[in-house]
Amino acid sequence: MLKQSEQKLVLWSFIYFFCLLSGYFILRPLRDEMGIINGADKMQWLFTGTFIAMLLVVPLFGYITRKNTIGKILTISYIFFILNVLLFYFLFKLNRESKVLAISFFIWLSVFNLFAVSLFWSFMVDVYSSEASKRTFGIIASGGSIGALTGPLISSFIASNSSIENLLLIAAIFLLMALISTRKIIVIKDEDNSQNDNIIFNPKIILEYNFWYGLQKVLNSKYLLGIIFFILIYTSISTILYFEQAHVLENSIKKSSHRIVYFSRVDFLTNAIAIIGQMLFTNRIIKKFGLAITLASIPILIGLGFVVISLKLSLMMIAILIIVHRAGNFSLLRPAREILFTVCTKEEKYRSKNFIDTVIYRGGDALTGWAFTLLVSLGFGLSVIALIAIPLVIVWSLTGYRLGKKQLIKEKELYLNYNSHEK
């Protein structure tokens, strides 16, 4: 139950996350379309470019956050994002078919998503105390979920009835509303004057990124190396599905606006299923079957899907498998994967996890992109590549199962150590 003093703050936090994810999911189908325009056979370059851009931006962003308060960082960041979107709008107006523009936009939005969501949750953790977050974060997160459904609907409507560059103007409006929301939240906190002990705003350093320290901690932990292996296989499967979709889509749907509608519908269905799963099944499945079974389940479903694709390749089957894969990740794999970190040390939770979520994740995308391209260049068809992916999915499932069991052991060890210290 929300306290009366929290209601305005939670409302603006809800609006902030809704606007942020609405803006992103309006642009995401356009990003995917830019990948097709650049050429499905060149997708590996986009993933490599995203990885390199991320490596360049993350240390710079870490430096900036150590020099400024959260309020200033948010204001500067969102003004920069909005100006970027408006610049892309004018560039799309001048030459929508430019491949350089397509590459730039694809990489920009991929990097934007990484930092925009990270900024949001850093801000929320700073605004709300641990006690207050347990009562409010569920409501705030639902704002993002609704935004993730709204964005694709808007994108599909605009692409069907207007010029696709107008998506950028609509997204800029949503990002402006997100910026206004951050200012409202800060004003509310300033007016609060620390009267509510459950919500304490502290404009502290929000992120400290150390590439080499994160790498060192990972290499010294078999448990973290296991998580890395699990995530690398996940990103590999994601990339294989994304590339398969791009190749089939390039040949089956010729009109740009129609492809944007397709991407919007896939995103909408994915988010709709994910929200239902999060609300009704996630906690129940994890509690009833345990972490090991949960982590192993989605890979098994994806493996069955690859069997079907290898026998009968079609855009519909690929779309269904992508929806299952993404919705399964949002509903089960991602929450279960985050639970794996609960038994880690504080340094592993923050520094090493940040390294895994950025460098490892994007690096896996890039490596798989080049592997897929190599297989295609050697004459392997899309159905054969789907067949090759099946053993990888089996290893993915077994890795998830073993990680779940290892997490349980580490959890018991922590419990015993805690009790021994209490005595």
N, C-alpha and C positions, 0 to 999 in steps of 0.2 A: 504494500500500500504506500503510495506516494505521500510525503508530507506536504502541507500547503505551501511551505517556503520553497519547495523544490519544483513545483508545478511549472512555473514559467521557464525555469532553467531547462527542465527536461523537454518541454515543448520546443524550445529553440534548438536543443541538441537533436531532437527528432527531425526537425525541419532541415537542419544542417546536413545530416546524413542522407536524408531523402533527396535533397537537391544535388549533393555530391554524386551519388550513385545514379540518379536520373541523368545528370549531365554526362557521366562516363558511358552509360549504356545507350545513350542517344548516339554517341560517337563511335562506339565499338563496332557496329555493323559497317560503318563507313571505313574504319580501319581495316577490317577484314576484306572489304571490297578493294581497298588500295593494294592489298597483297595480291589479289587476282589481277588487277591492272598491271602490276609490275611483272606478272608472269608466274604461274604456279611452279615452273621449273627453276625459278630464282628465289624461292621462299627462304632457302637456307641463308642467303645474304641478309635478309631482313632480321632473322633471328640472331645472326652473328652481330649485325649492327646494333641491335638492342642490347646484347650482352656487353659490347664494348662501351656503348653509351652509358650503361648502368655502372660499369667499372669507373668511368670518368666522373660521373655525377655523384655517386654515393660518398666518396671522400670529401668532395667539395661541400655537399650538403651537411655532412658531419661537422665540418669546420665552421660553417655558418651558424649551425645550431648552438655551438659552444660560445658564440659571441653575441647572441641576441636572445631576448625573452620570447616566449611562445606567442604572445600577442603580435609582436613585430614580425616574427617568422611567418605566421599565418597570413597577415596582411600582405607582406611582400610576395609570398608564394602565390596567393590567389590572384593578385593583380597581374603577376607575371603569367600565370596560366590563362587568364582571360585575354590578355594582350596577344598571347600565342594563338588562341583560338580565333580571334578577330583577324590576325595576320593570315592564318590559313584560309579563312573565309575569302579574303580578297585575292589570295593566290589561286584558290579554286575557281573564283570568278574569271580570272585572267586565262587560266589554262588548266582545266579539270583533268585532262588526259596526260599531263606531264608525269613521267615516270620518276623523275627526281622528287617531285612533290609527293607522289605516292609513297616513296621510300621514306622521306622525311616525316610524313604524317604518321605512318605505321610505327616508326621507331619512337617518335615523340609521345604518342598516346600510350604505348607500352610502358615507357618510363614514367609518364605522368601518373598512371594508375598505381604504380608501385609506391610512389611518394605521397600521393593524395590521401590514400587510405591509411598509410602509416601516420601521416600528420594528424588525421582525424582522431585515431585512437590514442596517440600521444597526448593530444589536447584533452580528450575525455578522461584519461587516467590522471591528468594533472588537475582537472576541475573537480572530479568526484573522489571522495574518500573511498577506502576499501568497503566500509559498511554501506555507504550510499550506493556504490556501484552494483551491489548485489540486488538492490531494489529497482535500479533505474536502467541498467545496461540492456536488459531484455527489451524494454520499451524502445530505447534508442536504436537498438539493432533492427527492430522491426521497421523503423523509418527507412533504413537502408534497403531492406528487403522489398518494401513497397516501391522504392525508387528504382530498384533493379527490375521490377515488373513494368513500371511506368515508362522508363526510358525506351525499351524496345517497341512498345506500342506507339510512342511518338515518332520514333525513327521509321517504323513501317508506314505510318500515315503520311509523313512528310515525303518519303521516297516515292510513294504511290501517287501523290497529288501535287507535288511541288518539285522544285530544283533541289538536288541533294546537298548543295552547299548551304542551304538554309538550315540544315541540321546543326551547322556550326554556330549560327546565330542563336538558335534555341538553347544549345548547350552553354553558350556564353551567358545567357540570362540565368540559367540554373546555377552556374558557378558564381555569378554576381550575388545571387540569393544566398549561396553558401557563405560567401564572404560577409554579407550583412548579418547572417546568423552568428558568425564568430564574434563580430563586434557586439551584438546584443548579449551574447553569453558573457563576454568580458565586462560589459557595463553592469549586468545583473550581479556578477561576482564582486565588482567594486562597491556596489550599493549594499551588498550583504554585510560588509564590515566585520566578517568573521563571527557573526551572531549565531550561525548554525555550525555546531561543532562537527557535524557529519559531512560537511562539504567544505573543503579547504582548498582554495586556489593558490597555487604556488608557482609563479612564473620562473621555473627552474630550467636548467639544461635538460632538453628532452631526448637527446640521442647522442650517444658517443660511439662512433664507428671506428673500429680498429681492425683492418683487414688481416694483418699478420697475426695479431693476438687471437682472433677468431679461428684462423687456420691452425694455429698451434694447439689450441684446446681441442679441436676436432680430431687432429691426428693422434692425440694422446688418449682418446676414448673409443673403445670398441663399440660401445653403445651408440655414440654419436655417429660413428662410421656406418653403423647399421641403418640409422635413420637417413643418412646421406644416400646410401645404396637404395633404400626404399623410395626416396624422393626422386633420385635419378631415373629409376625405372618408371615412376609415375609420369615425369616430364617426357620421357621417351615415348610412352604410349600416347600421351596427349599430342605430342608433335607428329607422330605417325598418323593419328586420326585427322589432325588438322591438315596435313599435307595431302592425305588421300582425298579429303573433302575438296581441297583447292583444285586438284587435278580433275576430279569428276565434274565439279561445278563449272570450271572454266569451259568445258566442252558441252555441258548440258543446258546452261542458262547463259545466254549471250548478252542480255541487256543489263546494264549496270544497276539501274533502279530495282530491277527484279531480284538481283542477287542481294541487294541491301535488305529487301523485304524478307528474303529467305533467311539471312543472318539474324534479322530482328526476331523472326518467329522462333528460330532455334534458341536464342537467348531468352525469350519470353517463356517458352515451355520449360527450359532448364531451370529458370528461377522459380517458376510456379511450383514445379515438382519439388525443388529443393526446400522451399518454404514449408510446404505440406509435410515433407520429411522431417524438417527441423522441429516443427510444432508437435507432431504426433508420434514419430518413431525413433528419433536419434537417441534420446536418453533411455528409452525402453529397451532398444536393441543392445546398447552398450551394457546396460545393467543386467539384462537377461542372458546374453551370450558371451559377454566379456570382451575385452579389448582385442585379444588375439583373433577371435572369430570375426569380429567387426573389420579389422584391418585386412583380413584374408578374403572377405566376402565379395567386395566390389571387383577386385582383380579376377575372380572366378567368373562373374557375370560378363566382364569385358572379354575374357578369353572365349566364352561361348559366342559372343558377338563376332569376334574375329574369325571363328570357324564358319559362321554364316556368311560373312563377307568374302572369305576365300572361296566359297562355293558359288555365291551369287552376288556380284558386286553391283550396287546401285546407290544413287544419291540418297534415297529414302532410308536404306539400311545404315548407311554411314551416319546420317542425321540422327537416327534413333540411337545408335551406339554412342555418338558424341553427347547426346542429351543424358543418357544413362551414366556415362562417364563423369560428366561435369556435375550433374545433380547428385550422383553418388558421392562425389568428392565433397560438395558443399554440405550434404546431409550427414555423412558418416566418416569418410576418410579424413577430412580436415579436422573435425572435432577430435577424432581418435588420435590423429597425429599430434595435435596440441597436447593431449593428455600424456603422450610419451615424454614431454619435456617437464612434467610436474615433478618428476623424481630426480631432475638434474640440479646441479648447484646454481646459485644465483648468477654467476659469471657465464655458465653454460646457457642458461635461459635467455640471457640478453645478448652478450657478445657473440657466442657461437651460433645461437639461433638466428641472429641477424645475418651472419655470414652464410648460413645454410639457405635462408629464405631469399637471399639476393644472388650471391655469386654462384652457388651450387645450382639453384633453380634455373636461372637464365643460362648458365653454362651448359646445363643438360639439354635445354632447348636447342642451343646452337650446335652442339655435337651431334644430336640426333638428326637435325636438319641436314647436316652434311652426310651422315650415314645413309639417310633416305635417298638423297640425291645420287650418291655413289651406286646404290642398288639399282636405281632407275637407269643410270648411265650404262650399267652392265647388262641391261636388257630385262631386268626383273619387272614383271607387271604388278599392278596394284594388288591383285588377288594373291599373288605369290608373296608379296611383302606382308600382307595381312597374315598369311600362313606362317611366315618366319617370326612374326611377333608373338605367336602363341606360346612358345617355350619361355619367352621373356615374361609373359604374363604369369606363367606358372611360378617362375622364380620370384616375381613380385609378390604373389600371394603367400608363398612360403616365408619370404622375408618379413612380411607383415605379421604373420602368425608368430614367428620367433621373437620379433620385437615386442609383441603383446605379452608373451610369456616372460620375457626379460624385464619388462616394466613392472609386472606383478611381483617378481622376485625383489627388485630394487625397492618397491613400495613397502614390502614386508621388512626389508633391511632398515629402511628409514624409520619405520614404526618401532622396531625393536631398539634401535639406537636412541630414539626419542624417549621411550619408556625407561631405558637404562639410565639416561641422564636425569630423568624426573626422580628416579629412586635415589 
